[in-house]
Amino acid sequence: MYRGRSAIKRNSVVQPRSEGQGKVKEEICDSVCEISRALSVVGDRWTLLIMRELTFGMRKFEEIQALTGMSSHLLSNRLKRMEEEGLLERKEYSSHPVRYEYHATAKGKGLDVVTLALRSWMLRYGHYNPGDEPAFKITYKKTGEIIDANWQPPRGSKPFTFDDVDGALSEAFAAEREARRAAFQSSKRRAKLGSSDGALAKSKVTPAAIPATKHRSRKRQG
């Protein structure tokens, strides 16, 4: 039976990682357990939601933010961590100002099978009504098979990625995504308007109430 390295304490916990200036402070795992180590990288829903958006072709920061609902601070930190872990890479698409797109690496695409498993699990146990369509319908390019809750990658094939499928969003999911975009743009406009109003208010100088001073002339006495 594999017992791992004796140097690892029993019931090892995830410890905070302190990085140098400019580095993302995240967690690393000191366990030899592969599940614990993987979860220290993936950990929560945000990583896989970002990978989902890259799969859908949403590669710009604001596109990802609008469709995941993440704050700009959280998204920025998570993208930096994912880049450090080799899940994605940045590619500059604008130099004035500097802007980047994010692209999945081979390591990042290795999570596609995890996302597929989560989709299959939810299709199986998500209490769907008969006839309900999935949020995105996908078919395996090589065979034309519909990828449902029970589909498995063919034996002997290369590791599965979403590059191997064709897909289409359901009307409901497409509408949800459009609503998220609209809400994000509306929020940006409100923030910009609020910022403009604040700057305008600061630029207005309100005259202080200066009490009137009476000047009385003195008669010179001879």
Backbone hydrogen bonds in HBPLUS format (Angstrom, degrees):
<---DONOR---> <-ACCEPTOR-->    atom                        ^
c    i                          cat <-CA-CA->   ^        H-A-AA   ^      H-
h    n   atom  resd res      DA  || num        DHA   H-A  angle D-A-AA Bond
n    s   type  num  typ     dist DA aas  dist angle  dist       angle   num
A0008-ILE N   A0005-ARG O   3.13 MM   3  5.76 160.7  2.17 115.1 120.4     1
A0015-GLN N   A0028-ILE O   3.15 MM  13  5.90 137.8  2.34 161.7 172.6     2
A0028-ILE N   A0015-GLN O   3.22 MM  13  5.90 166.6  2.23 172.3 169.5     3
A0017-ARG N   A0026-GLU O   2.83 MM   9  5.61 156.9  1.89 168.9 166.3     4
A0023-LYS N   A0020-GLY O   3.02 MM   3  5.60 159.8  2.06 139.8 141.7     5
A0037-ARG N   A0033-CYS O   2.97 MM   4  6.22 162.2  2.00 154.0 159.6     6
A0038-ALA N   A0034-GLU O   2.86 MM   4  5.98 156.0  1.92 143.8 150.3     7
A0039-LEU N   A0035-ILE O   2.93 MM   4  6.10 160.2  1.97 149.5 155.0     8
A0040-SER N   A0036-SER O   3.01 MM   4  6.23 132.3  2.25 139.9 152.1     9
A0041-VAL N   A0038-ALA O   3.00 MM   3  5.36 147.2  2.11 105.7 115.7    10
A0042-VAL N   A0038-ALA O   2.90 MM   4  6.22 170.8  1.91 158.7 160.4    11
A0043-GLY N   A0039-LEU O   2.74 MM   4  4.28 103.0  2.34 103.7 123.9    12
A0044-ASP N   A0042-VAL O   2.72 MM   2  5.93 142.0  1.86 114.7 102.0    13
A0049-LEU N   A0045-ARG O   2.96 MM   4  6.10 150.6  2.04 154.2 163.7    14
A0050-ILE N   A0046-TRP O   2.88 MM   4  6.08 156.3  1.94 153.3 159.0    15
A0051-MET N   A0047-THR O   3.00 MM   4  6.29 158.0  2.05 145.2 151.6    16
A0052-ARG N   A0048-LEU O   2.83 MM   4  6.01 145.4  1.95 138.4 148.2    17
A0053-GLU N   A0049-LEU O   3.05 MM   4  6.34 155.7  2.11 145.4 150.4    18
A0054-LEU N   A0050-ILE O   3.02 MM   4  6.37 152.8  2.10 149.8 157.4    19
A0055-THR N   A0051-MET O   2.99 MM   4  6.23 152.0  2.07 145.0 152.5    20
A0056-PHE N   A0052-ARG O   2.98 MM   4  6.33 143.4  2.12 143.4 154.0    21
A0058-MET N   A0053-GLU O   2.80 MM   5  5.13 154.3  1.86 159.5 151.4    22
A0057-GLY N   A0054-LEU O   3.06 MM   3  5.03 156.1  2.12 100.7 107.5    23
A0102-TYR N   A0059-ARG O   2.92 MM  43  5.00 146.6  2.04 127.7 138.3    24
A0064-ILE N   A0060-LYS O   3.02 MM   4  6.32 164.7  2.04 161.5 165.0    25
A0065-GLN N   A0061-PHE O   2.91 MM   4  6.15 162.2  1.94 153.3 159.1    26
A0066-ALA N   A0062-GLU O   2.90 MM   4  5.95 164.4  1.92 145.7 149.6    27
A0067-LEU N   A0063-GLU O   3.19 MM   4  6.32 157.0  2.24 146.8 152.3    28
A0068-THR N   A0064-ILE O   3.01 MM   4  6.02 127.9  2.29 146.5 158.0    29
A0069-GLY N   A0065-GLN O   2.93 MM   4  5.63 145.6  2.05 145.2 152.3    30
A0075-LEU N   A0071-SER O   2.92 MM   4  6.08 168.1  1.94 156.5 160.3    31
A0076-SER N   A0072-SER O   2.92 MM   4  5.94 160.5  1.96 143.4 149.3    32
A0077-ASN N   A0073-HIS O   3.05 MM   4  6.24 166.7  2.07 150.7 154.0    33
A0078-ARG N   A0074-LEU O   2.92 MM   4  6.08 160.4  1.96 149.5 155.6    34
A0079-LEU N   A0075-LEU O   2.87 MM   4  6.01 162.2  1.91 154.2 158.6    35
A0080-LYS N   A0076-SER O   3.10 MM   4  6.29 158.4  2.14 146.4 152.2    36
A0081-ARG N   A0077-ASN O   2.98 MM   4  6.24 159.6  2.02 148.5 154.1    37
A0082-MET N   A0078-ARG O   2.86 MM   4  6.07 161.7  1.89 151.4 156.6    38
A0083-GLU N   A0079-LEU O   2.88 MM   4  6.07 147.7  1.98 143.7 152.6    39
A0084-GLU N   A0080-LYS O   2.92 MM   4  6.19 157.0  1.98 147.9 154.3    40
A0085-GLU N   A0081-ARG O   2.92 MM   4  6.20 147.5  2.02 146.6 155.8    41
A0087-LEU N   A0082-MET O   2.87 MM   5  5.26 154.5  1.94 164.2 160.3    42
A0086-GLY N   A0083-GLU O   3.04 MM   3  5.03 153.0  2.12 100.6 109.1    43
A0105-THR N   A0087-LEU O   3.07 MM  18  5.52 170.6  2.08 126.3 127.3    44
A0089-GLU N   A0103-HIS O   2.83 MM  14  5.38 149.4  1.92 148.6 158.9    45
A0103-HIS N   A0089-GLU O   2.93 MM  14  5.38 162.7  1.96 153.8 159.5    46
A0091-LYS N   A0101-GLU O   2.85 MM  10  5.19 151.7  1.93 146.9 152.5    47
A0101-GLU N   A0091-LYS O   2.78 MM  10  5.19 161.1  1.82 143.1 148.4    48
A0093-TYR N   A0099-ARG O   2.97 MM   6  5.90 158.7  2.02 141.1 148.0    49
A0099-ARG N   A0094-SER O   2.86 MM   5  4.92 150.1  1.95 137.2 136.5    50
A0109-LYS N   A0105-THR O   2.84 MM   4  6.16 158.3  1.89 153.5 159.3    51
A0110-GLY N   A0106-ALA O   3.05 MM   4  6.24 124.7  2.37 133.8 147.6    52
A0110-GLY N   A0107-LYS O   3.14 MM   3  5.06 136.1  2.34  92.2 104.8    53
A0111-LEU N   A0108-GLY O   3.00 MM   3  5.67 163.7  2.02 115.5 120.9    54
A0112-ASP N   A0109-LYS O   2.93 MM   3  5.29 162.7  1.96 111.8 117.6    55
A0114-VAL N   A0111-LEU O   2.91 MM   3  5.08 127.7  2.19 101.0 115.7    56
A0115-THR N   A0111-LEU O   3.01 MM   4  6.43 158.0  2.06 156.4 162.2    57
A0116-LEU N   A0112-ASP O   2.83 MM   4  6.08 157.9  1.88 150.3 156.9    58
A0117-ALA N   A0113-VAL O   2.98 MM   4  6.10 150.0  2.07 134.2 141.9    59
A0118-LEU N   A0114-VAL O   2.98 MM   4  6.31 153.9  2.05 149.4 156.4    60
A0119-ARG N   A0115-THR O   2.94 MM   4  6.21 156.8  1.99 149.6 156.1    61
A0120-SER N   A0116-LEU O   2.90 MM   4  6.16 162.4  1.93 151.1 155.7    62
A0121-TRP N   A0117-ALA O   2.90 MM   4  6.07 157.0  1.96 146.1 152.6    63
A0122-MET N   A0118-LEU O   3.00 MM   4  6.22 158.7  2.04 148.1 153.1    64
A0123-LEU N   A0119-ARG O   2.91 MM   4  6.16 156.2  1.97 151.3 158.4    65
A0124-ARG N   A0120-SER O   3.00 MM   4  6.17 142.3  2.15 141.9 151.8    66
A0125-TYR N   A0121-TRP O   2.90 MM   4  6.07 153.1  1.97 148.3 155.7    67
A0126-GLY N   A0122-MET O   2.68 MM   4  4.72 124.2  1.99 142.8 143.7    68
A0132-ASP N   A0129-ASN O   3.00 MM   3  5.56 164.5  2.03 140.3 141.4    69
A0170-SER N   A0135-ALA O   2.75 MM  35  5.16 163.9  1.78 147.7 143.7    70
A0137-LYS N   A0168-ALA O   2.84 MM  31  5.38 145.8  1.96 169.6 161.7    71
A0168-ALA N   A0137-LYS O   2.93 MM  31  5.38 144.0  2.06 144.2 155.7    72
A0147-ILE N   A0138-ILE O   2.85 MM   9  5.66 176.4  1.85 152.8 153.6    73
A0139-THR N   A0166-ASP O   2.83 MM  27  5.37 157.4  1.88 155.3 162.5    74
A0166-ASP N   A0139-THR O   2.95 MM  27  5.37 154.4  2.01 149.5 157.8    75
A0140-TYR N   A0145-GLU O   2.77 MM   5  5.28 154.9  1.83 153.2 159.1    76
A0144-GLY N   A0140-TYR O   2.62 MM   4  5.14 147.5  1.72 163.9 171.9    77
A0141-LYS N   A0164-ASP O   2.93 MM  23  5.79 164.6  1.95 151.9 156.0    78
A0151-TRP N   A0148-ASP O   3.36 MM   3  5.45 161.3  2.40 105.2 110.5    79
A0157-SER N   A0154-PRO O   3.29 MM   3  5.70 160.5  2.33 127.3 128.1    80
A0164-ASP N   A0161-THR O   3.00 MM   3  5.83 167.6  2.02 120.9 125.0    81
A0165-VAL N   A0162-PHE O   3.36 MM   3  5.43 167.1  2.38 107.0 108.0    82
A0174-ALA N   A0170-SER O   2.89 MM   4  6.05 162.2  1.92 154.6 159.9    83
A0175-ALA N   A0171-GLU O   2.92 MM   4  6.06 156.1  1.97 146.3 152.8    84
A0176-GLU N   A0172-ALA O   2.93 MM   4  6.15 152.6  2.01 142.6 150.5    85
A0177-ARG N   A0173-PHE O   2.98 MM   4  6.19 159.7  2.02 148.7 153.2    86
A0178-GLU N   A0174-ALA O   2.99 MM   4  6.21 153.9  2.06 144.7 152.0    87
A0179-ALA N   A0175-ALA O   2.90 MM   4  6.11 154.4  1.97 147.8 154.7    88
A0180-ARG N   A0176-GLU O   2.98 MM   4  6.27 149.5  2.08 144.4 152.9    89
A0181-ARG N   A0177-ARG O   3.01 MM   4  6.32 156.7  2.07 146.7 152.4    90
A0182-ALA N   A0178-GLU O   2.96 MM   4  6.22 164.2  1.99 150.2 154.3    91
A0183-ALA N   A0179-ALA O   2.91 MM   4  6.08 160.4  1.95 149.0 154.2    92
A0184-PHE N   A0180-ARG O   2.95 MM   4  6.09 156.0  2.01 146.7 153.3    93
A0185-GLN N   A0181-ARG O   2.93 MM   4  6.21 164.9  1.96 156.3 159.7    94
A0186-SER N   A0182-ALA O   2.92 MM   4  6.07 157.5  1.97 147.4 154.1    95
A0187-SER N   A0183-ALA O   2.92 MM   4  6.08 154.2  1.99 143.9 150.9    96
A0188-LYS N   A0184-PHE O   2.98 MM   4  6.26 152.3  2.05 147.0 154.6    97
A0189-ARG N   A0185-GLN O   2.95 MM   4  6.23 156.3  2.01 148.2 154.3    98
A0190-ARG N   A0186-SER O   2.97 MM   4  6.23 159.4  2.01 149.8 155.2    99
A0191-ALA N   A0187-SER O   2.95 MM   4  6.14 157.8  2.00 146.3 152.6   100
A0192-LYS N   A0188-LYS O   2.89 MM   4  6.08 157.2  1.94 148.4 154.8   101
A0193-LEU N   A0189-ARG O   2.85 MM   4  6.03 160.8  1.89 149.8 155.2   102
A0194-GLY N   A0190-ARG O   2.85 MM   4  6.01 160.5  1.89 148.0 153.6   103
A0195-SER N   A0191-ALA O   2.92 MM   4  6.09 152.0  2.00 142.7 150.4   104
A0196-SER N   A0192-LYS O   2.89 MM   4  6.13 154.3  1.96 147.0 154.1   105
A0197-ASP N   A0193-LEU O   2.88 MM   4  6.11 160.3  1.92 152.0 157.2   106
A0198-GLY N   A0194-GLY O   2.97 MM   4  6.11 153.6  2.04 142.6 149.8   107
A0199-ALA N   A0195-SER O   2.99 MM   4  6.21 156.6  2.04 145.8 151.7   108
A0200-LEU N   A0196-SER O   2.95 MM   4  6.14 154.1  2.02 146.8 154.1   109
A0201-ALA N   A0197-ASP O   2.93 MM   4  6.13 155.8  1.99 145.7 152.1   110
A0202-LYS N   A0198-GLY O   3.06 MM   4  6.28 153.1  2.13 144.1 151.0   111
A0203-SER N   A0199-ALA O   3.06 MM   4  6.26 139.9  2.23 138.4 149.0   112
A0203-SER N   A0200-LEU O   3.15 MM   3  5.09 123.6  2.48  91.7 106.1   113
A0204-LYS N   A0201-ALA O   3.37 MM   3  5.46 146.2  2.49  98.0 106.8   114
A0210-ILE N   A0208-ALA O   2.92 MM   2  5.73 105.9  2.49 115.9  99.5   115
